[in-house]
């Protein structure tokens, strides 16, 4: 519906408007999933995943038109910075979309029963409190916890960085296989961050700006890295579709893709350092 009201081309000119699209889609997804599946014996267990799935379904039509606009641009450019400059408007539109989804999820997490975000809470606990996983998920409102296979005793920095690399890999792979598919990984990550914000603020809506500040310090570069991965996968996907691997510029394209991925990894290292060593001293 909203993709008909707000055209992708208009979103590129006024990318901040995508914030409201993401906010509406994420909130609507949570409400619909809760309305239809909260009382279902089986589906209620997977509400955290269904919320993300609904959000992705809502976003895909818009992203399809947005990517069509981006595909018309020259993807084969000279160097990473030229690639980024060529697609910066589209990237900013995606960043605002992500921020809208994040805040929408955060508000829903604070205002609704935590069972809606059970999968996200389990993910949060597996990263931040692997030694006390069962007590962690029960503390934050998820019942019937079970033992996790997460490695016990691993350094928190390694745990966070490893998880971020895992997300980056899937973002690249999903965008390679299906251009808009990368949004699933990003929407899932937004839901996990929203759960972390809700936990940090003790579900106090008045503390939401503080929670956003705490997680956006490292979250902004982290999400930017994922969008670099999304762009890298999209470029490689277009290369294969257009059969550009048959011409002499193929290795230049591969170099650009690798540069984007390497840049993303470096940014994730910085983001992990900020999250582990700097953020706790500020909040």
C-alpha positions, 0 to 999 in steps of 0.5 A, spaced: 500 500 500 505 505 502 509 503 496 504 506 491 503 512 496 511 513 496 514 512 490 522 509 490 524 515 486 521 520 491 524 516 497 531 517 494 530 524 493 527 524 500 530 518 504 528 520 511 521 519 509 523 511 509 523 512 516 515 512 517 515 506 512 519 502 516 516 504 523 509 503 520 511 496 517 514 493 523 508 496 528 503 493 523 507 486 523 507 485 530 500 487 531 498 482 525 502 476 528 499 477 535 492 478 533 492 472 528 497 467 532 498 469 539 493 463 541 495 458 536 499 453 540 504 451 535 505 458 531 505 462 538 512 459 539 515 462 532 512 469 533 519 472 533 520 469 526 513 471 524 514 478 526 520 479 521 517 475 516 511 479 515 515 485 515 519 483 510 513 481 506 511 488 507 517 491 504 519 487 498 514 490 493 517 497 495 524 494 495 523 491 488 521 498 485 527 501 489 532 496 486 529 496 479 531 504 479 538 502 482 539 497 477 538 502 471 545 505 474 552 503 472 554 498 477 561 497 474 564 503 476 571 505 478 573 503 485 569 502 492 568 510 493 565 511 486 560 505 487 558 508 494 557 515 491 553 512 485 548 508 490 548 513 496 541 515 495 539 508 495 543 506 501 540 512 505 533 510 504 535 503 506 538 506 512 532 510 514 528 504 513 532 500 518 531 505 523 524 506 522 523 498 523 528 498 529 524 504 533 517 500 531 520 494 534 522 497 540 516 500 541 512 494 540 517 490 545 516 495 550 508 495 550 506 488 549 508 481 552 515 479 551 513 472 548 512 476 542 520 477 541 522 470 544 526 468 539 530 475 539 531 474 547 534 468 546 539 470 541 540 476 546 542 471 551 546 467 547 550 472 545 551 476 552 550 471 557 551 464 554 553 462 561 546 463 564 542 462 558 536 459 561 536 464 567 537 469 562 531 468 558 526 466 564 528 473 567 526 477 561 519 474 560 520 467 556 518 461 559 520 454 558 528 455 556 532 450 554 540 449 554 544 452 548 549 450 544 553 456 544 560 455 546 561 457 554 567 461 556 568 465 549 570 472 550 565 477 549 568 481 543 569 474 539 562 472 541 559 479 538 564 480 532 563 472 530 555 474 530 556 480 526 560 476 521 555 471 521 550 476 519 554 479 514 555 473 510 548 471 510 546 478 508 551 478 502 549 471 500 541 473 501 542 479 496 546 475 491 541 469 491 535 474 491 536 482 491 531 483 496 532 477 500 538 481 504 532 485 508 530 479 512 537 479 515 537 486 516 530 486 519 531 480 524 537 484 526 533 490 527 528 486 532 534 483 536 537 490 537 530 492 539 529 487 544 536 489 547 534 496 547 527 494 551 531 489 556 536 495 557 531 500 558 527 495 563 521 496 558 520 503 560 518 508 554 521 514 557 528 511 557 527 509 549 532 515 547 537 513 552 536 505 549 537 508 542 543 512 544 546 506 547 546 501 541 546 506 536 553 508 538 556 502 535 549 500 531 550 505 526 557 503 523 555 495 524 548 496 520 552 500 515 557 494 514 551 490 513 549 495 507 556 494 504 555 487 504 548 488 501 551 492 495 556 487 494 552 481 493 547 485 489 553 487 484 555 480 484 548 478 482 547 483 477 554 481 474 551 474 473 545 476 471 547 480 465 553 475 464 558 480 465 563 475 467 564 473 460 568 480 459 574 483 461 572 487 466 569 481 470 575 481 475 575 489 476 568 487 478 570 482 483 575 486 486 570 492 487 566 486 491 571 484 495 573 491 497 566 492 499 566 486 503 573 487 506 571 494 508 564 491 511 569 487 516 573 492 518 567 496 520 565 490 524 571 490 528 571 497 529 563 496 531 565 490 536 570 494 539 566 500 541 560 495 543 565 492 548 570 497 550 567 504 549 559 503 550 559 500 557 563 506 559 558 511 557 552 508 559 
